C-alpha cells in the first residue's frame, strides 16, 4: 500500500472502508515501546528503499525516532538484525552477506 509520501510500503496500513480514515505504520506499532505514528515520518523513512533493495526473510528491521541535531525534527532510523546468522547487519540494503551470497562475477580477486 502506498504511504502518505507516495511510496509503496509493506508496513503501512490504511483503512478507508465506509468512510474510515485510519492509517498506521505496523513496524512502528510493533516497536517496544510502541511509537505513535505521524504521516510526516513517511517522508524520510528508509524502510521502503531497504525492502526494495533487500527482501531477505531472515532480516528483522527495528525502527527508532531520533533527532539528528538538537532543534531538528525527529527522523526514522533503522537497525537490522539477521535471524539466520544471529548478527547485526551493518548495511540493511545489502544484507549480512551470509544468507544470499554474491555471484563470483561480482567478487573482487
Secondary structure, DSSP 8 states (H G I E B T S, - for coil): -B-TTS-B-SSEEEE-GGG--EEEEHHHHTSSS-----GGGGTT--HHHHHHH---TTEEEEEEEEESSTTS-EEEEEEEEETTTTEEES-TTT--SSSS---GGGS--
